[in-house]
Amino acid sequence: MSRFIAAEVDLAIGKRIQQRRKEVGLTAENLAEQIGISQQQFSRYERGATKINVAHLVNIAVILNTPISWFFADSKAENLTFSVQEHYVPIRNDALKQRLDYHWAKLSNEQKRNLINFLDSINK
């Protein structure tokens, strides 16, 4: 089993929190208020500067309607004894559209073409 550095996990979780928060259209200040912490503390969580309180992560997952395991997907925590291979797909159409737009903007033209070809193939 490979070792992972806790700070790397904190950074990865923070990035996932920020990504999902933006996808659902919440400000950092609004989400911090909903979980009962200061905006400064929440900012430290998103930057990975502070280890996140588990109760706060649970509350964030509930508010963002996201499985808690999704926040670990980009961390090196997959080397632990549990598997974090679940990929979160939101159910609401507006959230799906925002998620698609987010990923689409990061794709190269070739990747976009391949994705469209794939979607065409599963709709035949």
Secondary structure, DSSP 4 states (H G I P E B T S, - for coil): -----HHHHHHHHHHHHHHHHHHHT--HHHHHHHHTS-HHHHHHHHHTSSPPPHHHHHHHHHHTT--GGGGGTTSGGGGSSS--------SSHHHHHHHHHHHHTTS-HHHHHHHHHHHHHHT-
